[in-house]
C-alpha cells in the first residue's frame, strides 16, 4: 500500500510539473511583446509641420 502511494505521489508530481511548464510557456514565453505600442489616436484634426 505504501509503495502504491509513493508511485501515485510521483505521478501527480509529474503531472503538476508538466502543467506548470505548459502554462508558463503559453503565458510568459509566447506572449512576450518586443516593444510597448501606443494606441493610434482617432479623429480630430492633425497639423502637418513641413
Residue pairs with C-beta under 8 A, 6 or more apart in sequence:
none
